[in-house]
Amino acid sequence: MTQKVAVLGTGKIGEALLSGMIRGGWAPADLLVTARRAERADELRTRYGVTPVTNAEAAKTADTLILTVKPQDMGTLLDELAPHIPADRLVISGAAGIPTSFFESRLTAGTPVVRVMTNTPALVDEAMSVISAGSHASEADLAHAEEIFGAVGKTLRVPESQQDACTALSGSGPAYFFYLVEAMTDAGILLGLPRDKAHDLIVQSAIGAATMLRDSGEHPVKLRENVTSPAGTTINAIRELENHGVRAALIAALEAARDRSRELASGSNNK
C-alpha cells in the first residue's frame, strides 16, 4: 500500500528532508507539501515534482504529517489541522522545545505523535535526528520516522525527557562548530595567513578530526593526546584554552540552550 507523506511548512529543513526522501526512493507523486506563499509552493513543484496542497488537504489525505513550522506558529497550525486529522494519522513534529503532549491535547484522542529534533546538516545528508515517541506512538510509527529522517543522516531514539539536552547538543550543535571555525579563521589571519588559506586549513582539519572521531572508536581524550607532545605547540594552545575557561564556557552555553528549549516548551503550553 502506498503511503502518502506531507511536509507542512516547507522551509530549508523541510526542503532538505523532502529532497532526501526523493533521493532515498520515495516517489514524488506520494509527497505533498504546504508553503505559506504560492510562489514557494510552485518552486517546490517545479524542482521536485511534488504536489502542493493546503494544510487542510494534507491533513485529510496524507498518511503521515511532518510539521516543520517554527515553534511559535505551531499552535495556530494545529488549530487549523485538528478538525481534519483522524486518530490513525501519524503526526511528526520537528519543532524545537514543544512536547508531544502539546499535540496530543489538541488532536483527536489516540493520535500517534513522534517528536524529532534534526539539524541543518540535513542539507548535505549528514543530519543527526533525535526521535522520541508520544503516548500513542507505536514501534511501527517510530520505525517509519527513522526511515524518513534516515534519508538525510543518522537517527537516534531517546526518551522525550532527554530531548531538551539533545536540542542543546545536536540541534544547535552545528552553530557551535561554525562559531569555532570563524574564530580560528580570524586567528589565522592574525597569524599572517590569507583568509581563504586559513579557512581551507581549518575546514579540512575539522573534517579529518570528525572522521577520526567517527571511525576510529577512540575516546576524544586519546585522540587529543596523540597530537599533544610534551612541551610542544599543542599543549601550549590547550593551556591557554583552559586558562580562558573555554571548557566551562561550553558547558554553560549548552546549559543555556537546554534551558531555552525548556522555555519554548513552557511557552507552547501556555498558548
DRENSE-165073 format. One record per residue (C-alpha): residue number from 1; y, z, x. Coordinates in nm, 4 decimals. Each point is the difference from the previous one (the first is absolute). Layout:
// residues N
+-----+----------+----------+----------+
!   k !    north !       up !     east !
+-----+----------+----------+----------+
! NUM !        Y !        Z !        X !
...
+-----+----------+----------+----------+
END
This chain:
// residues 271
+-----+----------+----------+----------+
!   k !    north !       up !     east !
+-----+----------+----------+----------+
!   1 !   0.0000 !   0.0000 !   0.0000 !
!   2 !   0.3422 !  -0.0996 !   0.1341 !
!   3 !   0.2358 !   0.2903 !   0.0605 !
!   4 !   0.3718 !  -0.0575 !  -0.0450 !
!   5 !   0.2355 !   0.2007 !   0.2195 !
!   6 !   0.3728 !   0.0349 !  -0.0653 !
!   7 !   0.2562 !   0.1062 !   0.2609 !
!   8 !   0.3017 !   0.1469 !  -0.1753 !
!   9 !   0.3310 !   0.0039 !   0.1871 !
!  10 !  -0.0947 !  -0.2483 !   0.2685 !
!  11 !   0.2299 !   0.0849 !   0.2904 !
!  12 !  -0.0904 !  -0.0177 !   0.3691 !
!  13 !  -0.3022 !   0.2291 !  -0.0192 !
!  14 !  -0.1142 !  -0.1509 !  -0.3291 !
!  15 !   0.0255 !  -0.3498 !   0.1440 !
!  16 !  -0.1846 !   0.1035 !   0.3157 !
!  17 !  -0.2791 !   0.1382 !  -0.2143 !
!  18 !  -0.0042 !  -0.3132 !  -0.2126 !
!  19 !  -0.0218 !  -0.2355 !   0.2962 !
!  20 !  -0.2667 !   0.2165 !   0.1639 !
!  21 !  -0.2130 !  -0.0086 !  -0.3131 !
!  22 !   0.0199 !  -0.3785 !  -0.0107 !
!  23 !  -0.1013 !  -0.0218 !   0.3665 !
!  24 !  -0.2820 !   0.2397 !  -0.0843 !
!  25 !  -0.1419 !  -0.2324 !  -0.2643 !
!  26 !   0.1733 !   0.0895 !  -0.3264 !
!  27 !   0.0752 !  -0.3072 !  -0.2098 !
!  28 !   0.3737 !  -0.0415 !  -0.0701 !
!  29 !  -0.0889 !  -0.0737 !  -0.3630 !
!  30 !  -0.1261 !   0.3588 !  -0.0311 !
!  31 !   0.3189 !   0.1551 !   0.1395 !
!  32 !   0.3016 !   0.0834 !  -0.2144 !
!  33 !   0.3405 !   0.1100 !   0.1248 !
!  34 !   0.3148 !   0.1463 !  -0.1472 !
!  35 !   0.3447 !  -0.0070 !   0.1556 !
!  36 !   0.3418 !   0.1213 !  -0.1100 !
!  37 !   0.1655 !  -0.3392 !   0.0584 !
!  38 !  -0.1230 !  -0.3320 !  -0.1405 !
!  39 !   0.0718 !  -0.1815 !   0.3268 !
!  40 !  -0.2164 !   0.2485 !   0.1883 !
!  41 !  -0.2851 !  -0.0590 !  -0.2456 !
!  42 !   0.0345 !  -0.3768 !   0.0440 !
!  43 !  -0.0034 !   0.0445 !   0.3780 !
!  44 !  -0.3307 !   0.1899 !  -0.0178 !
!  45 !  -0.1501 !  -0.2632 !  -0.2301 !
!  46 !   0.0970 !  -0.2803 !   0.2376 !
!  47 !  -0.1087 !   0.1813 !   0.3150 !
!  48 !  -0.3365 !   0.1375 !  -0.1171 !
!  49 !  -0.0961 !  -0.1749 !  -0.3227 !
!  50 !  -0.0067 !   0.3293 !  -0.1919 !
!  51 !   0.1145 !   0.0500 !  -0.3581 !
!  52 !   0.3260 !   0.1857 !  -0.0709 !
!  53 !  -0.0107 !   0.2071 !  -0.3195 !
!  54 !   0.1966 !   0.2774 !  -0.1654 !
!  55 !  -0.0973 !   0.3606 !   0.0567 !
!  56 !  -0.1356 !   0.0235 !  -0.3540 !
!  57 !  -0.2089 !  -0.3152 !   0.0432 !
!  58 !  -0.1434 !   0.1361 !   0.3247 !
!  59 !  -0.0971 !   0.3261 !  -0.1708 !
!  60 !  -0.1735 !  -0.1844 !  -0.2831 !
!  61 !  -0.1944 !  -0.2537 !   0.2055 !
!  62 !  -0.0724 !   0.1302 !   0.3514 !
!  63 !  -0.3030 !   0.2161 !   0.0779 !
!  64 !   0.1838 !   0.1734 !   0.2857 !
!  65 !   0.3708 !   0.0776 !   0.0188 !
!  66 !   0.1564 !   0.0665 !   0.3405 !
!  67 !   0.3407 !   0.1647 !  -0.0392 !
!  68 !   0.2174 !  -0.0602 !   0.3065 !
!  69 !   0.3468 !   0.0804 !  -0.1356 !
!  70 !   0.2201 !   0.2644 !   0.1627 !
!  71 !  -0.0753 !   0.3628 !  -0.0904 !
!  72 !   0.3277 !   0.0395 !  -0.1906 !
!  73 !  -0.0901 !  -0.2981 !  -0.2206 !
!  74 !  -0.3551 !   0.1081 !  -0.0810 !
!  75 !   0.0807 !   0.2093 !  -0.3080 !
!  76 !   0.1849 !  -0.2877 !  -0.1651 !
!  77 !  -0.2836 !  -0.2404 !   0.0806 !
!  78 !  -0.2621 !   0.2328 !  -0.1464 !
!  79 !   0.2033 !   0.0377 !  -0.3197 !
!  80 !  -0.0123 !  -0.3785 !  -0.0308 !
!  81 !  -0.3694 !  -0.0296 !   0.0838 !
!  82 !  -0.1481 !   0.2988 !  -0.1842 !
!  83 !  -0.0241 !  -0.1581 !  -0.3485 !
!  84 !  -0.1974 !  -0.2930 !   0.1429 !
!  85 !  -0.2469 !   0.1612 !   0.2420 !
!  86 !  -0.3439 !   0.0825 !  -0.1439 !
!  87 !  -0.1989 !   0.2867 !   0.1493 !
!  88 !  -0.2352 !  -0.2320 !   0.1898 !
!  89 !   0.2752 !  -0.1486 !   0.2210 !
!  90 !   0.0045 !   0.1064 !   0.3628 !
!  91 !   0.3523 !   0.0954 !   0.1062 !
!  92 !   0.0734 !   0.0113 !   0.3731 !
!  93 !   0.3261 !   0.1573 !   0.1123 !
!  94 !   0.1641 !  -0.0854 !   0.3302 !
!  95 !   0.3041 !   0.2234 !  -0.0534 !
!  96 !   0.0706 !   0.2663 !   0.2600 !
!  97 !  -0.0154 !   0.3591 !  -0.1141 !
!  98 !  -0.0982 !  -0.0535 !  -0.3642 !
!  99 !  -0.3260 !   0.1790 !  -0.0956 !
! 100 !  -0.2681 !  -0.1513 !  -0.2195 !
! 101 !   0.0725 !   0.2648 !  -0.2638 !
! 102 !   0.3412 !  -0.1624 !  -0.0552 !
! 103 !  -0.1761 !  -0.3189 !  -0.1110 !
! 104 !  -0.2793 !   0.1704 !  -0.1911 !
! 105 !   0.2480 !   0.1962 !  -0.2113 !
! 106 !   0.1747 !  -0.3213 !  -0.1077 !
! 107 !  -0.2991 !  -0.2274 !  -0.0576 !
! 108 !  -0.2866 !  -0.0006 !  -0.2478 !
! 109 !  -0.2284 !   0.2987 !   0.0527 !
! 110 !  -0.2798 !  -0.0833 !   0.2424 !
! 111 !   0.1800 !  -0.2840 !   0.1796 !
! 112 !  -0.1288 !  -0.0177 !   0.3600 !
! 113 !   0.2760 !   0.0290 !   0.2591 !
! 114 !  -0.0322 !  -0.0461 !   0.3763 !
! 115 !   0.2822 !   0.0919 !   0.2375 !
! 116 !   0.0454 !  -0.2079 !   0.3157 !
! 117 !   0.2478 !   0.0445 !   0.2828 !
! 118 !   0.0091 !  -0.3080 !   0.2203 !
! 119 !   0.2526 !  -0.1016 !   0.2648 !
! 120 !   0.1981 !  -0.3001 !   0.1192 !
! 121 !  -0.2605 !  -0.1319 !   0.2500 !
! 122 !  -0.1603 !  -0.1376 !  -0.3155 !
! 123 !   0.2308 !  -0.2934 !   0.0768 !
! 124 !  -0.2213 !  -0.0820 !   0.3013 !
! 125 !  -0.3340 !   0.1211 !  -0.1448 !
! 126 !   0.0090 !   0.3213 !   0.2053 !
! 127 !   0.0863 !   0.2503 !  -0.2727 !
! 128 !  -0.1329 !   0.3523 !  -0.0304 !
! 129 !  -0.0574 !   0.0648 !  -0.3705 !
! 130 !  -0.0877 !   0.3508 !  -0.1158 !
! 131 !  -0.1819 !   0.0215 !  -0.3332 !
! 132 !  -0.0375 !   0.2930 !  -0.2413 !
! 133 !  -0.1655 !   0.0241 !  -0.3393 !
! 134 !   0.1635 !   0.1302 !  -0.3146 !
! 135 !  -0.1847 !   0.2131 !  -0.2541 !
! 136 !  -0.1723 !  -0.2926 !  -0.1718 !
! 137 !  -0.0552 !  -0.2423 !   0.2898 !
! 138 !  -0.3639 !  -0.0817 !   0.0745 !
! 139 !  -0.1764 !  -0.0948 !   0.3216 !
! 140 !   0.0181 !  -0.3618 !  -0.1153 !
! 141 !   0.3768 !   0.0314 !  -0.0459 !
! 142 !   0.0438 !   0.1343 !   0.3520 !
! 143 !  -0.2221 !  -0.2730 !   0.1429 !
! 144 !   0.2058 !  -0.2627 !  -0.1820 !
! 145 !   0.3221 !   0.1436 !   0.1430 !
! 146 !  -0.1565 !  -0.0038 !   0.3468 !
! 147 !  -0.0997 !  -0.3643 !  -0.0466 !
! 148 !   0.3545 !  -0.0965 !  -0.0977 !
! 149 !   0.1837 !   0.1893 !   0.2726 !
! 150 !  -0.2676 !  -0.0798 !   0.2572 !
! 151 !   0.1346 !  -0.3549 !  -0.0135 !
! 152 !   0.3097 !   0.1137 !   0.1926 !
! 153 !  -0.1426 !   0.2567 !   0.2415 !
! 154 !  -0.2020 !   0.3211 !   0.0100 !
! 155 !  -0.0524 !   0.2504 !  -0.2798 !
! 156 !  -0.0704 !   0.3717 !  -0.0013 !
! 157 !  -0.0906 !   0.2269 !  -0.2911 !
! 158 !   0.1608 !   0.3441 !  -0.0114 !
! 159 !   0.0426 !   0.2712 !  -0.2643 !
! 160 !   0.3285 !  -0.0448 !  -0.1818 !
! 161 !   0.1199 !   0.3325 !   0.1399 !
! 162 !   0.0194 !  -0.1713 !   0.3417 !
! 163 !   0.2038 !  -0.3004 !  -0.1156 !
! 164 !   0.3386 !   0.1468 !   0.0950 !
! 165 !  -0.1209 !   0.0641 !   0.3542 !
! 166 !  -0.1407 !  -0.3535 !   0.0200 !
! 167 !   0.3301 !  -0.1391 !  -0.1247 !
! 168 !   0.1766 !   0.1801 !   0.2852 !
! 169 !  -0.2495 !  -0.1204 !   0.2611 !
! 170 !  -0.0875 !  -0.3568 !  -0.0949 !
! 171 !   0.2220 !  -0.0978 !  -0.2921 !
! 172 !   0.3129 !   0.0678 !   0.2041 !
! 173 !  -0.1836 !  -0.0300 !   0.3326 !
! 174 !   0.0976 !  -0.3559 !   0.0984 !
! 175 !   0.3679 !   0.0991 !  -0.0062 !
! 176 !  -0.0617 !   0.2667 !   0.2636 !
! 177 !  -0.1529 !  -0.2548 !   0.2364 !
! 178 !   0.2820 !  -0.2477 !  -0.0626 !
! 179 !   0.2473 !   0.2796 !   0.0750 !
! 180 !  -0.1829 !   0.0817 !   0.3229 !
! 181 !  -0.0034 !  -0.3659 !   0.1077 !
! 182 !   0.3725 !  -0.0224 !  -0.0772 !
! 183 !   0.0705 !   0.3038 !   0.2178 !
! 184 !  -0.2221 !  -0.1236 !   0.2832 !
! 185 !   0.1667 !  -0.3425 !  -0.0108 !
! 186 !   0.3403 !   0.1664 !   0.0404 !
! 187 !  -0.1402 !   0.1950 !   0.2932 !
! 188 !  -0.1261 !  -0.3214 !   0.1567 !
! 189 !   0.3490 !  -0.1497 !  -0.0253 !
! 190 !   0.1463 !   0.3142 !   0.1574 !
! 191 !  -0.2485 !  -0.0425 !   0.2847 !
! 192 !   0.1237 !  -0.3540 !   0.0603 !
! 193 !  -0.2364 !  -0.2219 !  -0.1974 !
! 194 !   0.1106 !  -0.2761 !  -0.2392 !
! 195 !  -0.0628 !   0.0914 !  -0.3633 !
! 196 !  -0.2606 !  -0.2712 !  -0.0595 !
! 197 !  -0.2046 !   0.0991 !   0.3037 !
! 198 !   0.0188 !   0.3705 !  -0.0871 !
! 199 !  -0.1122 !  -0.0827 !  -0.3529 !
! 200 !  -0.2980 !  -0.2075 !   0.1173 !
! 201 !  -0.1114 !   0.2684 !   0.2462 !
! 202 !   0.0099 !   0.2744 !  -0.2617 !
! 203 !  -0.1592 !  -0.1937 !  -0.2849 !
! 204 !  -0.2944 !  -0.1143 !   0.2104 !
! 205 !  -0.0425 !   0.3518 !   0.1367 !
! 206 !  -0.0048 !   0.1302 !  -0.3582 !
! 207 !  -0.2581 !  -0.2591 !  -0.1073 !
! 208 !  -0.2185 !   0.0775 !   0.3004 !
! 209 !   0.0247 !   0.3763 !  -0.0497 !
! 210 !  -0.0800 !  -0.0290 !  -0.3716 !
! 211 !  -0.3017 !  -0.2192 !   0.0735 !
! 212 !  -0.1289 !   0.2520 !   0.2535 !
! 213 !   0.0435 !   0.2826 !  -0.2514 !
! 214 !  -0.1894 !  -0.1971 !  -0.2632 !
! 215 !  -0.2805 !  -0.1400 !   0.2135 !
! 216 !  -0.0659 !   0.2446 !   0.2834 !
! 217 !  -0.1000 !   0.3032 !  -0.2044 !
! 218 !   0.1883 !   0.2168 !   0.2485 !
! 219 !   0.2310 !   0.2844 !  -0.1019 !
! 220 !   0.3690 !  -0.0896 !   0.0485 !
! 221 !   0.0359 !   0.2876 !   0.2464 !
! 222 !  -0.2717 !  -0.1541 !   0.2180 !
! 223 !   0.1634 !  -0.3425 !  -0.0157 !
! 224 !   0.3368 !   0.1488 !   0.0935 !
! 225 !  -0.1519 !   0.1951 !   0.2894 !
! 226 !  -0.1500 !  -0.3237 !   0.1329 !
! 227 !   0.3552 !  -0.1310 !   0.0450 !
! 228 !   0.1465 !   0.3275 !   0.1284 !
! 229 !  -0.0639 !   0.0295 !   0.3716 !
! 230 !   0.1102 !   0.3118 !   0.1931 !
! 231 !   0.3678 !  -0.0015 !   0.0973 !
! 232 !   0.0325 !  -0.3526 !  -0.1375 !
! 233 !   0.2488 !  -0.1755 !  -0.2231 !
! 234 !  -0.1782 !   0.0704 !  -0.3278 !
! 235 !  -0.0203 !   0.3775 !   0.0374 !
! 236 !   0.3716 !   0.0102 !   0.0758 !
! 237 !   0.0697 !  -0.1918 !  -0.3194 !
! 238 !  -0.2338 !   0.2253 !  -0.2021 !
! 239 !   0.1765 !   0.3076 !   0.1400 !
! 240 !   0.3321 !  -0.1304 !  -0.1276 !
! 241 !  -0.1461 !  -0.0734 !  -0.3436 !
! 242 !  -0.1291 !   0.3575 !  -0.0177 !
! 243 !   0.3307 !   0.1422 !   0.1283 !
! 244 !   0.1833 !  -0.1818 !  -0.2775 !
! 245 !  -0.2397 !   0.1239 !  -0.2676 !
! 246 !  -0.1326 !  -0.3414 !  -0.1037 !
! 247 !  -0.3341 !   0.1384 !  -0.1188 !
! 248 !   0.1695 !   0.2671 !  -0.2116 !
! 249 !   0.2446 !  -0.2566 !  -0.1374 !
! 250 !  -0.2868 !  -0.2256 !  -0.1101 !
! 251 !  -0.1722 !   0.2878 !  -0.1779 !
! 252 !   0.3241 !   0.0940 !  -0.1748 !
! 253 !   0.0602 !  -0.3623 !  -0.0981 !
! 254 !  -0.3447 !  -0.0332 !  -0.1565 !
! 255 !   0.0459 !   0.3264 !  -0.1879 !
! 256 !   0.3312 !  -0.1328 !  -0.1341 !
! 257 !  -0.1675 !  -0.3217 !  -0.1174 !
! 258 !  -0.2766 !   0.1988 !  -0.1694 !
! 259 !   0.2533 !   0.2238 !  -0.1725 !
! 260 !   0.1932 !  -0.3020 !  -0.1260 !
! 261 !  -0.3211 !  -0.1436 !  -0.1443 !
! 262 !  -0.0483 !   0.3259 !  -0.1870 !
! 263 !   0.3587 !  -0.0164 !  -0.1254 !
! 264 !  -0.0633 !  -0.3509 !  -0.1347 !
! 265 !  -0.3025 !   0.1325 !  -0.1875 !
! 266 !   0.2028 !   0.2892 !  -0.1409 !
! 267 !   0.2728 !  -0.2367 !  -0.1092 !
! 268 !  -0.2452 !  -0.2306 !  -0.1740 !
! 269 !  -0.1444 !   0.2912 !  -0.1946 !
! 270 !   0.3460 !   0.0818 !  -0.1330 !
! 271 !   0.0575 !  -0.3464 !  -0.1418 !
+-----+----------+----------+----------+
END
